[in-house]
Structure formats: structure tokens, C-alpha cells
Amino acid sequence: MNKTALITGSQGFVGSYLKRELKKNGYSVFGIGYKNTGDENYSCVDITDKKLLQTTIEAIKPKYVFHLAGVSSPWFAEKNPELTYNVNVEGTRNLLDVLLSVPGVKVLVVSSGYVYGRPDLLPIKEDHPLNGEGVYAESRIKQEGLVKSYEKKMDIVVARSFNHTGPVQNDSFVVPKIISQVIEIKKGSRDFLELGNVDIRRDILDVRDVVRAYVMLLDQEKFGITCNVCRGRSISLKEVVEYGKVFAGLGKIEIKANPEFIHKDEVLDFCGDNGYLRDLIDWGPQVDYEIMLRGIFNYWDKI
């Protein structure tokens, strides 16, 4: 049985975890990305370079493709709209065009819960209108629209991933930003937390649960589908701070609001429904919030 897997964007945060999950399940794993890493079975390929992408994929002949490559930060996307469109939309087009010539390939395309925008009803199901606004959300909506035109030509699953985190994720993302600041207070190099609105709630999965879902989604037999990958339960940023405070053994932490981190008309609660995902595969979150945050705390505490 051919268990050759290709990860685009394999050098990123999620890619490193997905690589381990695939190897654990007996896959032969290849990766591509825009950075030179020197890793085994890895090629430096810009996904917007269709010719190089085609040459690389023809050599690998993957049976499973996990398309992680893309601009994943809404903040970065707003500052780089042309790059975001080229990578998230045209890069996806390049990949799918090339994969048309790979017989029997199965493809998972990672999208985002951001496509929903302000929720009309919680928890958010897959049939919720795509009201996402801003460069990042709009690029993902266009990406999904593009994918639909390939669904009759190959086996594709679109995963709308909600927030996810874990050790190694950099502190430009909110959970490691909070935890790393708590540790700075613990070590005496900071006096207070500098954050936005800590009352907002977000549905956040541990990255290990996310990659387990990705692998299982390409191991099932229903394609031409889109499903949420989410915990199904949100947590407030204030609760994240409280967990960090307990882990650090601190009695009280001062929080100062930085206006730069507070967004106008911010969504107060964002929680997905994972019922469809559970119907498709025998999956459920295995890492609860406390264990997830403890792992991130331990990682930053050693730096």
C-alpha cells in the first residue's frame, strides 16, 4: 500500500507536528516549504512557482497531500494583501493543477474558521454563512471557492481549522503571548501583562489533536466535503491568564490593556461545532485546556 505523504508548509508550526503524527502511523513523509532547512525528504519550493512545484511532485508521487502552506496570520495578511492572495489562493491553484496528473491522490486543504466572520449562532456549524471580512478571511473564502471547482476531479477535504496552539508556536499568537509574559513576570523581567480584551472567548485546540484529525480525514472515504476542526468549547483569555498564574505560583497579576491589541467590534465568543467531524471519523479532543496550557508553559519556562 502506498503511504507516501506530502506536506506543503512542512517547516511551519503545525507541519512539524503533522510530520510526527504521519510517521507514527507508518507514512513515508516528504515536505516542501519556502525555507531552506536541510531536513531529510524536504525540498525548498515556493508554492507560487508552479514549474518547480510540478517537478518536485512528479518526483515524489504522493498518495496523500496535506496542504498547510499559506499565510496564517490575519495581522500579517492585512499588511501584505497581495502576498496573501498569491500564496493562499494562487498557490492552492498551482498545487491542485499539478495534482490533477497524480492518479488516486487524496488532498486535505486547510482553511480557517475565520471564514465565518461574526457568528449568527453558536456553536458555528459548517452551513453558517461565510461572512468573514478582511484580507485573511477573504483569501480563505476565495481559496475554498477555488477548491470546489476541483472536487469532481480529485478526492479533496477542506478543513476549517479554528484556533490551535501548542509548544513551539511563536509568541505573536495570543496563547503563547500570554504564557510567555506570565513567565517573564515569574522571572522578574516584567511587571504586568500587556494584552487586549481578556474577556473574549475562543475555541482553541491543541495542535496534536488537530494533526490527528487531519490524518484521519484523509484516511476516510468521504470527499468533496468541508468540516470544522475545533474543540467545540471556548475559553476566555482571562482563564488562560489564570492557568498561567497558577502554573507560575503567582498570587496576583496586573493586566494592562494595550489599545493596539483591541479591535473594533471584536467578536466576544467564537466557538465551533465539531459534530460533523465526529460523524466522519472516530475523533475527539484528547488534550484538555489545562494539559495544553501546561505544555506551553513548560516550553516557555525553559527558554
Order of alpha helices (4+ residues) and beta strands (2+ residues): beta-alpha-beta-beta-alpha-beta-alpha-alpha-alpha-beta-alpha-beta-beta-alpha-beta-beta-alpha-beta-beta-alpha-beta-beta-alpha-alpha
